[in-house]
Amino acid sequence: MVDKDVLSPSFYPLSEEFRSRDFPFYWVARLNAKYSADMDALLKPKGLSSSKWRVLMILHEHGRLSMSDIAIHAVAKLSTITKIVYKMQEAGLVTTSLSPEDRRVTEVSLTHEGEENLVIARELTHRLVEKAFRGLSSDEIVVMNRCLSKILDNLSF
């Protein structure tokens, strides 16, 4: 009988049995790179990118947010988000203003044009998501999300 709490040596980089294809982070990194490249290819003709898509979705879900909060939700550096947001502002997708509570904080909101671009982006990316999840059940996706969330929590402490 296999002890469920004991991981295979092939998961540990110091082990002689370590194999990258058995390492979940190998697959996470490859998946993220492939997903981002495919998203960028779909969105580029519309003047968007996977990074801009992420900012649009975050603002759509959360409403007005500070640049720092967007960076946290996007899992990106503040300097990167700042550059993206200002490019989006130039394109008319978002507006920025100083926070009334703390004038050092820049807050970001979607414009009507940003919402319209989000609708287009969602239509374009819907097919990619369908393709990515082909053959997976809702239960499998829930379990995968739970596992990934648990790993993130473990790394956060």
C-alpha positions as a printed Julia matrix, in Angstrom:
157×3 Matrix{Float64}:
   0.0    0.0     0.0
   1.32   3.47   -0.94
   1.38   6.17    1.73
  -0.45   9.14    0.18
   1.57  11.61    2.28
   4.96  10.42    0.96
   5.88  12.0    -2.37
   7.79  10.13   -5.04
  11.53  10.92   -5.13
  11.02  11.89   -8.79
   9.38  15.12   -7.57
  12.5   16.33   -5.75
  15.28  18.03   -7.77
  18.03  16.63   -5.46
  16.93  13.06   -6.08
  18.68  10.87   -8.65
  15.17   9.81   -9.7
  14.11  13.4   -10.47
  12.58  13.78  -13.93
  11.39  17.17  -15.14
   8.32  15.63  -16.77
   7.21  14.36  -13.33
   7.62  17.84  -11.84
   4.32  19.81  -11.69
   6.12  23.17  -12.06
   7.49  21.97  -15.41
   3.92  21.62  -16.66
   2.74  24.85  -15.02
   5.55  26.81  -16.71
   4.92  25.23  -20.11
   1.17  25.73  -19.8
   1.55  29.38  -18.82
   3.93  30.07  -21.7
   1.69  28.32  -24.25
  -1.49  29.97  -22.94
   0.12  33.44  -22.97
   1.5   32.98  -26.49
  -1.85  31.76  -27.83
  -3.7   34.57  -26.06
  -1.28  37.17  -27.47
  -1.71  35.75  -30.99
  -5.51  36.01  -30.7
  -5.55  39.47  -29.14
  -2.77  41.23  -31.06
  -4.9   41.97  -34.17
  -7.26  43.92  -31.87
  -4.41  45.9   -30.27
  -4.53  43.89  -27.06
  -2.24  41.42  -25.29
  -2.59  38.8   -22.57
  -1.33  41.41  -20.06
  -3.9   43.99  -21.13
  -6.58  41.27  -21.1
  -5.65  40.46  -17.51
  -5.92  44.13  -16.46
  -9.28  44.49  -18.25
 -10.66  41.38  -16.52
  -9.36  42.42  -13.1
 -10.93  45.87  -13.38
 -14.17  44.39  -14.72
 -14.38  42.02  -11.75
 -13.21  44.38   -9.0
 -14.06  47.86  -10.27
 -11.79  50.79   -9.49
  -8.42  49.58   -8.12
  -5.02  50.98   -7.25
  -2.07  50.07   -9.45
  -0.71  48.03   -6.53
  -3.92  46.04   -6.21
  -3.93  45.34   -9.95
  -0.33  44.12   -9.68
  -1.3   41.77   -6.84
  -4.26  40.31   -8.78
  -2.24  40.07  -12.01
   0.75  38.52  -10.22
   3.02  41.07  -11.84
   5.54  43.69  -10.78
   4.14  47.12  -10.04
   6.49  48.7   -12.59
   5.18  46.34  -15.29
   1.55  47.08  -14.44
   2.26  50.81  -14.4
   3.63  50.64  -17.96
   0.71  48.53  -19.16
  -1.89  50.8   -17.53
  -0.41  53.96  -19.04
  -0.38  52.35  -22.5
  -4.0   51.34  -21.94
  -4.8   54.89  -20.87
  -3.26  56.24  -24.1
  -5.48  53.8   -26.01
  -8.57  55.03  -24.12
  -9.21  51.72  -22.34
  -8.74  52.97  -18.77
  -8.6   56.21  -16.82
  -6.35  56.99  -13.9
  -6.8   59.38  -11.02
  -5.33  60.04   -7.62
  -7.06  58.4    -4.7
  -9.11  60.89   -2.65
  -7.95  59.08    0.53
  -4.24  58.99   -0.33
  -2.97  61.3    -3.07
   0.14  59.09   -3.49
  -2.03  56.24   -4.81
  -3.09  56.08   -8.46
  -6.43  54.39   -9.04
  -7.51  52.85  -12.33
 -10.98  52.43  -13.85
 -12.28  50.92  -17.07
 -13.69  53.27  -19.69
 -16.65  52.47  -21.92
 -14.13  51.66  -24.68
 -12.29  49.36  -22.26
 -15.52  47.48  -21.53
 -16.19  47.18  -25.29
 -12.68  45.83  -25.87
 -13.2   43.34  -23.06
 -16.33  42.01  -24.77
 -14.36  41.5   -28.0
 -11.46  39.89  -26.13
 -13.78  37.52  -24.29
 -15.35  36.41  -27.56
 -11.91  35.79  -29.09
 -10.53  33.9   -26.11
 -13.62  31.79  -25.48
 -12.6   29.32  -28.2
  -9.11  28.99  -26.7
 -10.56  28.18  -23.28
 -12.91  25.61  -24.82
  -9.93  24.03  -26.6
  -7.79  24.04  -23.45
 -10.45  22.36  -21.31
 -11.54  19.81  -23.94
 -11.84  16.38  -22.33
 -11.86  17.73  -18.76
 -14.92  17.57  -16.55
 -16.01  20.41  -14.3
 -15.02  18.24  -11.32
 -11.5   17.77  -12.71
 -11.11  21.52  -13.16
 -12.32  22.12   -9.6
  -9.79  19.57   -8.25
  -6.99  21.09  -10.34
  -7.85  24.59   -9.05
  -7.92  23.28   -5.5
  -4.49  21.63   -5.9
  -2.93  24.71   -7.5
  -4.42  26.93   -4.8
  -3.01  24.66   -2.09
   0.46  24.8    -3.66
   0.26  28.6    -3.86
  -0.8   28.77   -0.21
   2.13  26.51    0.75
   4.56  28.81   -1.06
   2.99  31.91    0.51
   3.94  30.94    4.06
